[in-house]
Amino acid sequence: MRMHWCLVLLVPLVGCVSQKAFESKSMEAQTLKQQYDEQQGQMKALEQKLAETRAAAEAAEKEKAELESSLAHSDAERRALRKRVDELSELNQELSRSTEKLAAAKEALEKKSSEYENLARSLKEEIKTGKIELSELKGRMVLKMKDKILFSSGSTRLNKEGQEALEKVAQALKDVQGKLIRVEGHTDNVPVPADAKTEFDSNWELSTTRALVVVKLLQEQGVPPTMLSALGYGEYQPIASNQTAEGRSLNRRIEIVLAPSEQAPSAVVAASVKKAPAVKPASSVKPAAKKK
């Protein structure tokens, strides 16, 4: 089979953002949030139903015991009570089966994939120290890294700490099967100063270049290039408010997304080549002035 290396590069011209692309990605983010909210609602509903079922089972058992103690009465009463006991026994069995089904459904919702468990074990120390956050929702895993771990302010040159962390990530990813690995760059909403002497005219370019640098390192560490792609979202997919320093820090991040291969984009492929195009070495990239 002929192998291709897909690199998605979304770098709009200065001041010219594709409304269609923006709306598409916004809709994708909204859909994922809706899916997450729905799943949380399902889990809460299951937990409530499980509690109600257990309470009903306990009440039925208590009633059964009370009825059995009353069987010393007349034969007619005894036969009626026996019928009721049998009914309650059957109901109790049905409730027990329902409880097991609800518990199994809850477990299925909470179960993590084997890929998630393997990544969590491989990156245990990085997760423990806060260098990496790992999450999974409906088969879509996300490794989130703050940009200060990877890059200095406004720079696309990897810090030593960030490079070491990414090398660990690469070792964990290179044997993953059936997934697309998409590196996404994000910034806060602080614009690049108009008078700054830097090669980056906007946050689009800064975020995209950082994503490319990460992709290149992953490839060099053995991750198959046919699984890799890079995207820059600039400031347009925040996960916190940009009104505070803490929020802006959370928004400046690199996300490595592992999605099922069937979720490969079909209409926004920027390039399809056997070998990744050359990326300017990190040491030759000038840092953007005053950018955090």
C-alpha positions as CSV (number, residue, x, y, z in Angstrom):
1,M,0.0,0.0,0.0
2,R,1.3,3.4,-0.9
3,M,1.9,5.5,2.2
4,H,1.3,9.2,2.3
5,W,2.1,11.9,4.8
6,C,-0.6,14.3,5.5
7,L,0.1,17.8,6.8
8,V,-2.7,20.1,7.4
9,L,-1.6,23.7,7.5
10,L,-4.1,26.4,8.1
11,V,-2.3,29.7,7.9
12,P,-4.6,32.5,6.6
13,L,-3.3,35.7,5.2
14,V,-2.8,38.5,7.7
15,G,-6.2,39.9,8.7
16,C,-8.0,37.3,6.5
17,V,-9.5,34.4,8.4
18,S,-11.6,31.8,6.5
19,Q,-15.1,32.2,8.0
20,K,-16.1,28.8,6.7
21,A,-13.1,27.1,8.4
22,F,-13.7,29.1,11.6
23,E,-17.4,28.1,11.6
24,S,-16.5,24.5,10.9
25,K,-14.1,24.2,13.8
26,S,-16.5,26.1,16.1
27,M,-19.2,23.7,15.3
28,E,-16.8,20.8,15.9
29,A,-15.9,22.2,19.3
30,Q,-19.6,22.8,20.2
31,T,-20.5,19.2,19.1
32,L,-17.8,17.7,21.3
33,K,-18.9,19.8,24.3
34,Q,-22.5,18.7,23.6
35,Q,-21.4,15.1,23.5
36,Y,-19.5,15.5,26.7
37,D,-22.5,17.1,28.4
38,E,-24.9,14.4,27.2
39,Q,-22.5,11.7,28.5
40,Q,-22.4,13.3,31.9
41,G,-26.2,13.6,31.9
42,Q,-26.4,9.9,31.0
43,M,-24.1,8.9,33.9
44,K,-26.0,11.0,36.4
45,A,-29.3,9.5,35.2
46,L,-27.9,6.0,35.5
47,E,-26.6,6.7,39.0
48,Q,-30.0,8.0,40.1
49,K,-31.8,5.1,38.5
50,L,-29.4,2.6,40.2
51,A,-30.1,4.2,43.6
52,E,-33.8,4.1,43.0
53,T,-33.7,0.4,41.9
54,R,-31.6,-0.6,45.0
55,A,-34.1,1.2,47.3
56,A,-37.0,-0.5,45.6
57,A,-35.3,-3.9,46.0
58,E,-34.7,-3.2,49.7
59,A,-38.3,-2.2,50.2
60,A,-39.5,-5.3,48.4
61,E,-37.3,-7.6,50.5
62,K,-38.6,-5.9,53.7
63,E,-42.2,-6.4,52.6
64,K,-41.5,-10.0,51.7
65,A,-40.1,-10.6,55.2
66,E,-43.1,-9.0,56.8
67,L,-45.5,-11.0,54.7
68,E,-43.8,-14.2,55.5
69,S,-44.1,-13.6,59.2
70,S,-47.8,-13.2,58.7
71,L,-48.3,-16.7,57.2
72,A,-49.5,-18.0,60.6
73,H,-53.0,-16.7,59.8
74,S,-55.8,-18.6,58.2
75,D,-55.4,-20.9,55.2
76,A,-57.1,-18.4,53.0
77,E,-54.9,-15.6,54.2
78,R,-51.9,-17.9,54.0
79,R,-52.6,-18.7,50.3
80,A,-53.0,-15.0,49.5
81,L,-49.9,-14.1,51.3
82,R,-48.0,-16.9,49.5
83,K,-49.1,-15.5,46.2
84,R,-48.0,-12.1,47.2
85,V,-44.6,-13.4,48.4
86,D,-44.1,-15.2,45.1
87,E,-44.9,-12.0,43.2
88,L,-42.5,-10.0,45.4
89,S,-39.8,-12.7,44.8
90,E,-40.3,-12.4,41.1
91,L,-40.2,-8.6,41.4
92,N,-37.0,-8.8,43.5
93,Q,-35.4,-11.0,40.9
94,E,-36.4,-8.5,38.1
95,L,-35.1,-5.6,40.1
96,S,-31.8,-7.5,40.7
97,R,-31.4,-8.0,37.0
98,S,-32.2,-4.4,36.3
99,T,-29.6,-3.3,38.9
100,E,-26.9,-5.5,37.2
101,K,-27.8,-4.0,33.8
102,L,-27.6,-0.4,35.1
103,A,-24.3,-1.1,36.8
104,A,-22.9,-2.6,33.6
105,A,-24.1,0.4,31.6
106,K,-22.5,2.8,34.0
107,E,-19.2,0.8,33.9
108,A,-19.3,0.9,30.0
109,L,-19.6,4.7,30.1
110,E,-16.7,5.1,32.5
111,K,-14.5,2.5,30.9
112,K,-11.3,3.8,29.2
113,S,-9.9,2.4,26.1
114,S,-6.8,0.2,26.2
115,E,-4.9,2.9,24.2
116,Y,-5.8,5.4,26.9
117,E,-4.6,3.1,29.7
118,N,-1.3,2.4,27.9
119,L,-0.7,6.1,27.3
120,A,-1.5,6.9,30.9
121,R,1.0,4.3,32.1
122,S,3.7,5.4,29.7
123,L,3.3,9.1,30.7
124,K,2.6,8.5,34.4
125,E,5.3,10.8,35.7
126,E,4.6,13.6,33.2
127,I,0.9,13.5,34.1
128,K,1.7,13.4,37.8
129,T,3.9,16.5,37.5
130,G,1.4,18.4,35.5
131,K,3.4,18.6,32.3
132,I,0.7,16.6,30.4
133,E,-3.1,16.4,30.8
134,L,-4.7,13.3,29.3
135,S,-8.4,12.9,28.6
136,E,-10.7,10.7,26.5
137,L,-14.2,11.1,25.2
138,K,-15.9,8.6,22.8
139,G,-12.6,7.3,21.4
140,R,-11.0,10.7,21.0
141,M,-8.0,11.2,23.2
142,V,-6.3,14.5,23.9
143,L,-2.8,15.1,25.3
144,K,-2.7,18.7,26.5
145,M,0.6,20.6,27.2
146,K,0.9,24.2,28.3
147,D,3.0,26.2,25.9
148,K,5.3,27.4,28.7
149,I,6.5,23.8,29.1
150,L,7.4,23.6,25.4
151,F,8.3,27.2,24.3
152,S,9.6,30.4,25.6
153,S,7.4,33.5,25.2
154,G,6.7,34.1,21.5
155,S,9.3,31.5,20.4
156,T,9.0,28.3,18.4
157,R,12.2,26.8,19.8
158,L,11.5,23.9,22.1
159,N,12.7,24.2,25.6
160,K,14.8,21.3,27.0
161,E,12.0,20.3,29.4
162,G,9.4,20.4,26.6
163,Q,11.6,18.4,24.2
164,E,12.2,15.7,26.9
165,A,8.4,15.5,27.5
166,L,7.7,15.3,23.8
167,E,10.2,12.5,23.3
168,K,8.4,10.5,26.0
169,V,5.1,11.2,24.2
170,A,6.6,10.1,20.9
171,Q,7.7,6.8,22.4
172,A,4.2,6.2,23.7
173,L,2.6,7.2,20.3
174,K,4.8,5.5,17.8
175,D,3.1,2.1,18.2
176,V,-0.5,3.3,18.3
177,Q,-2.6,1.8,15.6
178,G,-5.7,3.0,13.8
179,K,-5.5,6.6,15.0
180,L,-4.8,10.0,13.4
181,I,-2.4,12.1,15.4
182,R,-3.2,15.8,15.0
183,V,-1.1,18.4,16.7
184,E,-3.0,21.6,17.4
185,G,-1.5,24.9,18.3
186,H,-3.4,27.5,20.4
187,T,-2.7,31.0,21.7
188,D,-4.4,33.6,23.9
189,N,-6.0,36.7,22.3
190,V,-3.0,39.1,22.9
191,P,-2.1,40.2,19.4
192,V,1.4,40.3,18.0
193,P,2.5,44.0,18.3
194,A,2.3,45.7,14.9
195,D,5.7,47.2,15.3
196,A,7.4,44.0,16.5
197,K,10.3,42.8,14.4
198,T,9.3,39.2,14.1
199,E,8.5,36.8,11.3
200,F,5.0,36.2,12.8
201,D,2.4,38.7,11.8
202,S,-0.4,37.0,13.7
203,N,-1.3,34.4,16.3
204,W,-2.3,32.1,13.4
205,E,1.3,31.9,12.2
206,L,2.7,31.5,15.7
207,S,0.4,28.7,16.7
208,T,0.8,26.9,13.3
209,T,4.5,27.0,13.4
210,R,4.6,25.6,16.9
211,A,2.4,22.8,15.8
212,L,4.7,22.0,12.9
213,V,7.8,22.0,15.2
214,V,6.1,19.4,17.4
215,V,5.0,17.3,14.4
216,K,8.6,17.3,13.1
217,L,10.0,16.2,16.5
218,L,7.4,13.4,16.7
219,Q,8.3,12.2,13.3
220,E,12.0,12.3,14.1
221,Q,11.3,10.2,17.2
222,G,9.7,7.4,15.1
223,V,6.0,8.3,14.9
224,P,4.8,7.4,11.3
225,P,4.4,10.6,9.3
226,T,1.3,9.2,7.6
227,M,-0.5,9.5,11.0
228,L,0.6,13.1,11.6
229,S,-0.9,16.4,10.8
230,A,-0.6,20.0,12.2
231,L,-3.1,22.7,12.7
232,G,-2.9,26.2,14.1
233,Y,-6.1,27.7,15.7
234,G,-4.5,30.9,16.9
235,E,-6.7,32.5,19.6
236,Y,-10.0,31.2,18.3
237,Q,-10.6,28.1,20.4
238,P,-10.1,29.2,24.0
239,I,-10.8,26.9,26.9
240,A,-10.8,29.7,29.5
241,S,-11.5,33.4,29.7
242,N,-8.9,35.7,28.2
243,Q,-9.8,38.4,30.7
244,T,-7.4,37.0,33.3
245,A,-3.7,36.1,33.3
246,E,-4.6,32.6,34.5
247,G,-7.1,32.1,31.7
248,R,-4.7,33.3,29.0
249,S,-2.1,30.9,30.4
250,L,-4.6,28.0,30.0
251,N,-5.4,29.1,26.4
252,R,-1.7,29.1,25.4
253,R,-1.3,25.3,24.8
254,I,-0.4,22.5,22.4
255,E,-3.0,19.7,22.1
256,I,-2.1,16.3,20.6
257,V,-5.3,14.8,19.5
258,L,-5.7,11.0,18.8
259,A,-8.8,10.5,16.7
260,P,-10.2,7.3,15.0
261,S,-8.9,7.0,11.5
262,E,-12.4,7.3,10.1
263,Q,-12.5,10.9,11.3
264,A,-9.9,12.0,8.9
265,P,-10.8,15.3,7.3
266,S,-11.8,15.0,3.6
267,A,-12.1,18.6,2.5
268,V,-9.3,20.5,4.2
269,V,-6.2,18.6,3.3
270,A,-3.4,21.1,2.5
271,A,-0.8,18.7,1.3
272,S,-0.3,14.9,0.8
273,V,3.2,13.9,0.3
274,K,5.5,11.0,1.1
275,K,8.0,13.0,3.1
276,A,7.3,15.9,5.4
277,P,8.3,19.3,3.9
278,A,11.3,20.9,5.6
279,V,10.5,22.9,8.7
280,K,12.9,25.7,9.6
281,P,15.1,24.6,12.5
282,A,13.9,25.8,15.8
283,S,17.2,27.5,16.5
284,S,16.7,29.8,13.5
285,V,13.2,31.0,14.4
286,K,13.2,34.5,16.0
287,P,11.0,34.9,19.1
288,A,8.0,37.2,18.8
289,A,8.5,40.2,21.0
290,K,6.3,40.6,24.1
291,K,4.3,37.5,23.4
292,K,3.4,35.2,26.2
